[in-house]
Amino acid sequence: MEKNPIIEFKDFTFKYYSQAEPTLHNINLKIYPGEKILIAGPSGSGKSTLGHCINGLIPFSYKGDIKGSLKVNGTDTRELDIFGLSKTVGTVLQDSDDQFVGLTAAEDIAFALENDMVPIGEMHRRVQEVSKMVDMDSFLSSSPFDLSGGQKQRTSLAGVMIDDVDILLFDEPLANLDPATGKTAIEIIDRIHKDANKTIIIIEHRLEDVLHRHIDRVIVINDGRVLTDQDPHDLVSSPILIDNGIREPLYVTALKYAGVQVNKEIMPGHIWSLQTDDIKEQIKDWHKSIKKPDKAEKKDSILRMEDLFFSYDSRREVLKNINLDIEEGQMLAIVGKNGAGKSTLSKIICGFEKPDRGNLYYKGEDMSDLSIKERAEIIGLVLQNPNQMISKNLIYDEVALGLRLRNRDEAEIRDKVEKAMEVCGLSPFINWPISALSYGQKKRVTIASILALDPKILILDEPTAGQDYKHYSDIMNFLREINSLGITIIFITHDMHLMLEYTVRSVVLSDGEIIRDSKPSIVLTDEKTINDANLKVTSLYNLAQMAGIEDETGFVQSFIDYERSVKYPG
């Protein structure tokens, strides 16, 4: 006998009061108890709005017109309230900071029980129980704001699980996590799905990362419509992902480059399910056929660090013995787990902090006497969190701010602002207020505001966090263009795709020291470096092993060389 759906959309259309057109159109969708569902789609596709309908933020917090019906556990959501829905649907937000209410992790996890006036003894028992499920039982006395990104997310997860809800909804759970922590998060979600038999809904555009573990169905949304509802094998065998600006798994791209027919028979939905017996020789032959590019000639130094040491408190050294020489026009990544010293290094380069000892040179000239203002003429810094950079109400004024502070002519300012906004995909919003933008759009505003200043060195802290594949590609291709004009670009990033596709060099920091300085293909196939930097093995490495290619690093480099020759011929 067929189960009744736990969530059922029937001819469901939703339009925000503030908008002329509906955000969701005629949604028909059934999700059954115990299923694990991925909802994917580019930014602005309607996937988060769909999630807000499920957890009750629509219609109770975000108002609008609804046609059709949405039932959760057999009851139309319009007959419930947001409190009633929260007893069935627990939501873990993209930004965990928005979800904290307690002074400690334990208080935060217990918040729902306190509201229900659960006795103290029972509350302690349940907090211990759920904190163990998410590996947070050793951090219960910690302040939520002293926790790492992954620990914050686990605390949020425990806080929604404490109520023993039937449905767990994750809204872009990987957006602010490094690769290793994101991998662990997907494993914890999978374990909870298996052990507690919850219905799991994950809203995410990082498809390959979610497919690290089993998914029953992937629902792809774009323009507010359900385009497809398939298992992962069918989905990655179809053109749906590419056609809708969603990144397909890297190993799937590699298979296509090798001329492999990607279809359901080879079970390509997950790297661990892929059947390679009949395609090994094809993959090997392709790898052997890749012509190595000519070695790039060495260029002059633009930024050199010699024996740099730094401490915030004169006790613990945050940076130790940093020796790094960056060539003019280079595009490189600085990687390492949270607390490794990456952001501190960028602060020293910009002059926000002064090293305890050591020297910093720009084109061979000592920079120690240059002020922050003087350094800003040659070095632009784009922070990870756009809210820490934005100070104006209107987008145009924000992008123009740096030029106005330099007393540039308004006609020149408009020209530079329009150009920067066009390449960052912001032209339609030029007269919009900042408050109307999504997190990812705000990120592009901050990049545009720095690009308008024509820096010689550009430092970007996690530029692709929160960006879907289309906007990621637009920004990275633009950065590649300005890099080809001679601007040196330094990425502080956890994004392994960015490292592989766009940079020629990866500098790995661990506990304040440089532990590796090499090609991305070498860094991302060295297990010790991967563990020390909280990265994870690329699926290209796994594919090479599955195909019987002993030189995994060479295979990853073949992929990089081939992709660059296809995307950027000549």
C-alpha positions in Angstrom: 0.0 0.0 0.0 1.4 3.4 -1.0 2.2 5.7 2.0 0.5 9.1 2.3 2.9 11.9 1.5 4.2 13.9 4.5 4.5 17.0 2.2 2.2 17.6 -0.8 2.1 20.6 -3.1 -1.0 20.6 -5.4 -1.2 23.3 -8.2 0.6 25.6 -5.8 1.5 29.1 -6.9 2.9 31.9 -4.6 3.4 35.6 -5.3 5.0 37.9 -2.8 2.9 41.1 -2.3 5.9 43.2 -3.2 6.3 41.5 -6.6 4.4 41.7 -9.9 4.9 38.1 -10.9 4.7 34.8 -8.9 7.9 33.3 -7.5 6.5 29.8 -7.6 4.3 28.5 -10.5 1.9 25.6 -10.3 4.1 23.3 -8.1 2.9 19.7 -7.9 5.2 17.7 -5.6 4.9 14.8 -3.2 7.5 14.0 -0.5 7.1 10.8 1.5 8.0 10.0 5.1 11.6 8.9 5.5 12.7 10.2 2.1 16.0 12.2 1.6 15.4 14.9 -1.0 17.8 17.4 -2.6 16.2 20.6 -4.0 18.7 22.2 -6.4 18.6 25.3 -8.6 20.5 28.5 -9.4 20.1 31.7 -7.3 16.7 33.2 -7.7 15.2 29.9 -9.0 12.6 29.8 -6.1 14.2 26.9 -4.2 14.5 28.9 -0.9 10.9 30.2 -1.3 9.8 26.6 -1.7 11.6 25.8 1.6 9.9 28.8 3.3 6.5 27.5 2.3 7.3 24.1 3.9 8.5 25.6 7.2 5.8 28.2 7.5 7.8 31.4 7.0 5.4 31.7 4.0 2.7 32.8 4.6 3.2 33.7 8.3 6.4 35.9 8.0 6.7 36.6 4.3 3.2 37.7 3.0 1.8 37.0 -0.4 -0.9 35.4 -2.5 -1.3 31.6 -2.5 -3.2 29.6 -5.1 -3.6 25.8 -4.8 -2.7 23.9 -1.6 0.3 22.7 0.5 -0.3 20.0 3.0 2.2 19.0 5.7 1.2 15.8 7.6 -2.2 15.9 5.9 -3.1 19.5 7.1 -3.2 22.5 4.9 -0.5 24.9 6.1 -2.9 27.9 6.0 -4.9 26.2 8.8 -1.7 26.0 11.0 0.5 28.7 12.5 4.3 29.0 12.4 4.6 27.5 15.9 2.5 24.5 15.0 4.5 23.9 11.9 7.8 24.2 13.8 6.7 21.1 15.8 6.8 19.1 12.5 9.5 20.9 10.5 12.8 21.8 11.9 14.9 24.3 9.9 18.7 24.7 9.9 19.5 28.1 8.3 22.3 29.0 5.9 23.7 31.5 8.4 23.9 29.8 11.8 24.5 33.1 13.6 20.9 34.1 12.7 19.6 31.1 14.7 21.4 31.5 18.0 19.5 32.7 21.1 21.5 31.1 24.1 24.7 32.1 25.8 26.1 28.6 25.5 25.7 25.8 23.0 23.7 23.8 25.6 21.3 26.7 26.2 20.8 27.2 22.5 20.0 23.5 22.0 17.6 23.5 25.0 15.7 26.6 23.9 12.6 24.8 22.5 12.4 22.6 25.6 12.5 25.7 27.9 9.6 27.2 25.9 7.7 23.9 26.5 8.5 24.1 30.2 10.2 20.6 30.1 11.5 19.6 33.6 15.3 20.4 34.1 16.3 16.7 34.5 14.5 15.7 31.3 16.0 18.7 29.5 19.6 17.8 30.5 19.1 14.2 29.3 17.7 15.2 25.9 20.4 17.9 25.3 23.1 15.3 26.0 21.3 12.8 23.7 21.0 15.1 20.7 24.4 16.7 21.2 26.0 13.3 21.0 24.2 12.6 17.7 25.8 15.7 16.1 29.2 15.3 17.9 28.8 18.5 20.1 28.7 16.9 23.5 32.2 18.2 24.3 31.3 21.8 23.5 28.1 22.3 25.4 29.6 25.0 27.7 31.1 27.0 24.8 29.6 30.3 23.6 28.0 29.8 20.2 30.1 32.7 18.8 33.4 30.9 19.9 32.5 27.9 17.8 33.8 27.2 14.2 31.4 27.3 11.3 30.9 23.5 11.4 30.3 23.5 15.2 27.7 26.3 14.9 25.8 24.4 12.3 25.8 21.2 14.4 24.5 23.3 17.3 21.7 24.6 15.1 20.9 21.1 14.0 20.8 19.8 17.6 18.4 22.7 18.4 15.9 21.7 15.8 16.3 18.0 16.5 15.6 18.4 20.3 11.8 18.8 19.5 11.8 15.4 17.7 10.4 16.9 14.5 9.4 14.6 11.6 11.0 16.8 8.9 14.5 18.4 8.9 14.9 21.2 6.3 18.5 22.4 5.5 18.7 25.7 3.7 22.1 25.8 1.9 23.9 24.0 4.8 27.3 24.0 3.0 27.4 27.8 2.1 29.8 28.8 4.9 31.7 25.6 5.5 35.2 24.5 4.4 35.4 21.3 2.3 36.2 18.9 5.1 33.6 20.3 7.5 31.0 20.3 4.6 31.8 16.6 4.0 31.3 15.9 7.7 28.0 17.8 7.7 26.6 15.7 4.9 27.8 12.5 6.7 26.0 13.7 10.0 22.8 14.5 8.1 23.0 11.0 6.5 23.6 9.3 9.8 20.6 11.1 11.4 18.5 10.1 8.4 19.4 6.5 8.9 19.3 6.3 12.7 16.2 8.5 13.4 14.3 7.8 10.1 13.6 11.5 9.6 12.4 13.0 6.3 15.3 15.1 5.1 15.1 18.0 2.7 18.4 19.7 1.6 18.2 22.9 -0.4 21.7 23.4 -2.0 23.3 24.2 -5.3 26.6 22.4 -4.5 25.3 19.2 -6.0 28.4 17.1 -5.9 29.0 17.7 -2.2 25.5 16.6 -1.3 25.9 13.5 -3.5 28.8 12.4 -1.2 26.0 10.3 0.4 22.8 8.7 -0.9 19.9 10.9 -2.0 16.5 9.4 -3.0 15.5 12.2 -5.4 16.8 15.4 -6.8 14.2 18.1 -7.6 15.6 20.8 -9.9 13.8 24.2 -9.8 14.3 27.2 -12.1 12.1 30.2 -12.7 9.8 29.0 -10.0 8.9 25.8 -11.7 9.8 22.1 -11.1 11.9 21.1 -14.1 12.6 17.6 -13.1 12.2 15.1 -10.2 14.7 12.3 -10.7 17.1 10.0 -9.0 20.8 11.2 -9.1 21.8 8.7 -11.8 19.1 9.9 -14.3 19.8 13.5 -13.4 23.6 13.6 -14.1 23.0 11.6 -17.3 20.7 14.4 -18.6 21.5 18.0 -19.8 19.3 19.5 -17.1 22.2 20.6 -14.8 24.2 22.3 -17.6 21.1 23.9 -19.2 20.1 25.5 -15.9 23.5 26.8 -14.6 24.1 24.1 -12.0 27.6 22.6 -11.8 27.7 18.9 -12.6 30.1 16.7 -10.6 33.7 17.1 -11.7 34.1 13.4 -12.4 31.1 13.5 -14.7 32.7 16.4 -16.6 36.0 14.4 -16.8 34.0 11.3 -18.2 32.5 13.5 -20.9 35.9 14.9 -21.8 37.1 11.4 -22.2 34.3 10.6 -24.6 32.4 8.3 -22.2 28.7 7.9 -22.8 27.3 9.1 -19.4 24.1 7.1 -18.9 22.2 5.4 -16.1 23.9 2.0 -16.8 27.2 3.2 -15.4 25.4 4.6 -12.2 27.0 8.0 -12.3 24.9 9.7 -9.6 27.7 9.3 -7.0 31.4 8.8 -7.4 31.2 5.8 -5.1 28.4 4.2 -7.2 30.1 4.7 -10.6 30.7 1.5 -12.6 34.1 1.9 -14.3 34.8 -1.7 -15.5 33.9 -1.0 -19.2 35.2 2.5 -19.4 38.7 2.3 -17.7 40.6 2.1 -21.0 38.7 5.0 -22.4 39.6 7.2 -19.4 43.3 6.0 -19.5 43.6 6.7 -23.3 42.2 10.2 -22.8 44.6 10.9 -20.0 47.6 9.8 -22.2 46.4 12.0 -25.1 46.5 15.3 -23.2 49.3 17.5 -24.4 51.1 19.4 -21.7 51.1 23.2 -22.1 54.4 25.0 -22.5 55.9 26.1 -19.2 55.1 29.7 -18.3 58.0 32.0 -18.1 58.9 33.4 -14.7 57.9 37.0 -14.2 59.1 39.8 -11.8 58.2 39.8 -8.2 55.3 42.1 -7.2 54.9 41.1 -3.6 57.5 39.4 -1.4 57.4 38.4 2.3 60.6 37.6 4.1 60.7 35.9 7.6 57.3 37.4 8.7 56.2 36.7 12.3 53.0 38.0 13.9 51.1 37.7 17.2 48.0 39.5 18.4 48.8 39.0 22.1 52.6 38.6 22.2 52.2 35.0 23.4 50.8 32.9 20.6 52.3 33.4 17.1 49.5 33.5 14.5 52.1 33.7 11.6 55.5 32.1 11.8 58.4 32.3 9.4 56.4 33.3 6.3 58.5 33.4 3.2 56.5 34.0 0.0 57.3 35.5 -3.4 54.3 36.3 -5.6 55.0 37.1 -9.3 53.4 40.0 -11.1 50.2 38.8 -12.8 50.0 35.5 -10.9 46.7 34.0 -9.8 47.1 32.0 -6.7 45.1 30.5 -3.8 46.0 30.7 -0.1 44.2 27.8 1.7 44.1 26.4 5.1 41.5 25.6 7.8 39.9 28.3 10.0 42.5 29.9 12.3 45.4 28.9 10.1 46.4 32.6 9.6 45.0 33.3 6.1 43.0 36.4 6.9 45.8 37.7 9.2 48.2 37.5 6.3 45.9 39.6 4.2 45.6 42.2 7.0 49.4 42.5 7.1 49.6 42.9 3.3 47.0 45.7 3.5 48.7 47.3 6.5 45.8 46.8 8.9 48.3 44.9 11.2 52.1 45.3 11.4 54.3 42.2 11.6 56.3 41.7 14.8 59.3 41.1 12.6 60.2 40.4 9.0 59.8 42.4 5.8 57.2 43.0 3.1 58.2 44.3 -0.4 56.2 45.7 -3.3 58.2 45.4 -6.6 61.4 45.2 -4.5 60.6 48.3 -2.4 60.1 48.0 1.3 56.4 48.6 2.2 56.9 49.2 6.0 56.5 53.0 5.7 53.4 52.9 3.5 50.2 53.9 5.2 46.9 51.9 4.9 45.7 54.7 2.5 48.9 54.4 0.4 48.6 50.7 0.2 45.0 50.9 -0.8 46.1 52.7 -4.0 47.7 49.4 -5.2 46.0 46.7 -3.1 42.3 46.0 -3.1 40.7 43.7 -0.4 37.3 42.1 -0.8 36.1 40.6 2.6 34.2 37.3 2.9 31.2 38.8 4.6 29.7 41.6 2.4 27.9 43.1 5.4 31.3 44.1 6.9 32.1 46.2 3.8 28.9 47.9 2.9 28.1 51.3 4.3 25.7 53.0 1.8 22.0 52.4 1.3 22.1 52.4 -2.5 24.1 50.1 -4.7 25.4 52.8 -7.0 26.6 54.9 -4.1 28.4 51.9 -2.6 30.3 51.0 -5.7 31.1 54.7 -6.3 32.3 55.3 -2.7 36.0 54.6 -3.1 36.2 56.8 -6.2 34.4 59.7 -4.5 36.8 59.5 -1.5 39.6 59.9 -4.1 37.8 63.0 -5.5 37.3 61.6 -9.0 35.1 63.4 -11.5 31.5 62.2 -11.4 31.5 61.4 -15.2 34.6 59.2 -14.7 32.9 57.6 -11.6 29.7 56.7 -13.5 31.8 55.1 -16.3 33.8 53.0 -13.9 30.8 52.1 -11.7 28.7 51.0 -14.7 31.6 48.9 -16.1 32.3 47.2 -12.7 28.6 46.5 -12.2 28.2 45.1 -15.7 31.0 42.6 -15.3 29.7 41.5 -11.9 26.2 41.0 -13.3 24.6 43.9 -11.3 23.6 46.3 -14.1 19.8 45.7 -13.7 20.1 46.7 -10.0 22.2 49.8 -10.4 19.5 52.1 -8.7 18.3 49.5 -6.2 18.7 49.7 -2.4 21.3 47.3 -0.8 18.5 46.0 1.5 16.7 44.4 -1.5 19.7 42.2 -2.4 20.4 38.5 -1.5 23.7 37.6 0.3 25.3 36.5 -3.0 24.3 39.8 -4.8 25.8 41.8 -1.9 29.0 39.9 -2.4 29.1 41.0 -6.0 28.5 44.6 -5.0 31.6 44.5 -2.8 33.7 43.0 -5.6 32.4 45.7 -8.0 33.3 48.5 -5.5 36.9 47.3 -5.4 37.2 46.6 -9.1 36.1 50.2 -9.8 39.4 51.4 -8.2 41.7 49.6 -10.7 44.0 47.9 -8.1 47.3 46.3 -9.0 46.9 43.5 -6.5 43.4 42.1 -5.7 42.9 40.0 -2.6 39.5 38.2 -2.4 38.4 36.4 0.8 36.1 33.5 -0.2 34.8 35.2 -3.3 32.6 32.3 -4.4 30.9 31.6 -1.0 27.1 31.8 -1.5 27.3 32.0 -5.3 25.6 29.7 -7.7 27.6 28.2 -10.6 26.5 30.9 -13.2 27.4 33.8 -11.0 30.5 32.0 -9.8 31.6 31.5 -13.5 30.7 35.1 -14.4 32.8 36.5 -11.6 35.7 34.1 -12.0 35.9 34.6 -15.8 35.9 38.3 -15.3 38.7 38.0 -12.7 40.6 35.8 -15.2 40.2 38.6 -17.8 41.5 41.3 -15.5 44.3 38.9 -14.4 45.3 38.6 -18.1 45.8 42.4 -18.2 48.4 42.0 -15.5 46.5 42.4 -12.2 47.8 40.0 -9.6 45.0 38.1 -7.8 45.2 36.3 -4.5 42.3 34.2 -3.4 41.8 33.2 0.3 39.5 30.2 -0.3 38.2 26.8 0.6 36.8 26.3 -2.9 38.6 23.5 -4.5 36.9 24.1 -7.9 38.3 27.6 -7.9 41.8 26.3 -7.1 41.7 23.7 -9.8 40.1 25.8 -12.6 41.6 29.2 -12.1 44.8 29.3 -10.1 48.3 28.1 -11.0 49.6 27.9 -7.4 48.3 27.0 -4.0 49.9 28.1 -0.8 48.8 26.0 2.2 48.9 27.4 5.7 48.6 25.3 8.9 49.0 26.8 12.4 50.5 29.9 10.9 53.2 28.3 8.8 53.4 27.5 5.1 53.3 23.7 4.8 53.0 23.5 1.0 53.5 25.8 -2.0 52.7 24.0 -5.2 50.3 23.4 -8.1 46.7 22.8 -7.1 46.8 19.3 -8.7 49.6 18.4 -6.3 48.0 19.9 -3.2 44.6 18.3 -3.9 46.1 14.8 -4.3 48.3 14.8 -1.2 46.4 13.3 1.7 48.5 14.8 4.5 48.2 18.3 3.1 44.4 17.8 2.6 44.0 16.7 6.2 46.1 19.6 7.6 44.2 22.2 5.6 40.7 20.8 6.0 40.3 20.3 2.3 39.0 17.0 0.8 40.1 14.7 -2.0 38.7 15.8 -5.3 36.5 13.3 -7.1 39.0 13.4 -10.0 41.5 11.7 -7.7 38.9 9.0 -6.9 38.1 8.6 -10.6 41.8 8.1 -11.5 42.1 5.4 -8.8 38.9 3.7 -10.0 40.3 3.7 -13.6 43.6 2.1 -12.5 45.7 5.3 -13.2 48.6 5.2 -10.7 49.6 8.9 -11.3 46.5 10.5 -9.8 48.2 13.9 -9.7 49.0 13.7 -13.4 45.4 12.8 -14.1 44.1 15.8 -12.2 46.6 18.0 -14.0 45.4 16.5 -17.4 41.9 17.5 -16.5 43.0 21.1 -15.6 45.1 21.4 -18.8 42.3 20.0 -21.0 39.6 22.2 -19.5 41.6 25.3 -19.8 42.4 24.5 -23.5 38.7 24.0 -24.1 37.4 27.1 -22.2 40.2 29.4 -23.1 41.8 28.3 -26.4 45.0 30.2 -27.3 
